[in-house]
């Protein structure tokens, strides 16, 4: 009996990955400039320099394009490494000084917020007219609470949570503070600098959480 062989071509895989990157980058540019409703698969294909079929084969539907653009923006690249396994997150889990831990967390939400702010606006408008976009927003909210929960529980474990403050309440506070749309209103509408925003968030988180 002849055994079938799995053909593996690193060059072909890398080419497919580069194509996927172009498609997702094109989709993100169009989402941010044209909005979710105004972006079509044909427009994404044209901007990426591929055929319509390639968009579907490489990524999928318009909602899947938005999901992947969001996921890559959150972590900062397309490497298949979950956020919880990223070096900076792993390093945060080793911190035992509450002040240092809070500074790390605020720095992290500033970094991620800057990357996802424009897409957050796209998604906020899309969820009212598209069920898949609404489902994506729900998933993002759950993921944010999960990430905040890890931070707050770690802060509690090192004795950093102030007396009388429950973990659920602390999670709620941090969850709303990490909303990139709220941050953008201060940056864009009120003219705050990133340094202003980070300093205010740091002072607010310290006052709200630390014992």
Buried (B, 14 or more C-beta within 10 A) or exposed (E): EEEEEEEEEEEEEEEBEEBBBBBBBBBBBBBBEEEBBEBEBEBBBBBBEBEEEBBBBBBEEBBBBBBBBBBBBBBEEEEEEEBEEBEEBEEBEEBEEBEEBBBBBBBBBBEBBBBBBBBBBBBBEBBEEBEBBBEBBEEBEEEBBEBBBBBBEBBBEEEBBBEEBEEEBBBBBBBEBBBBEEBBEBBEEEEBEEEEBBEBBBEEBBEBBBE
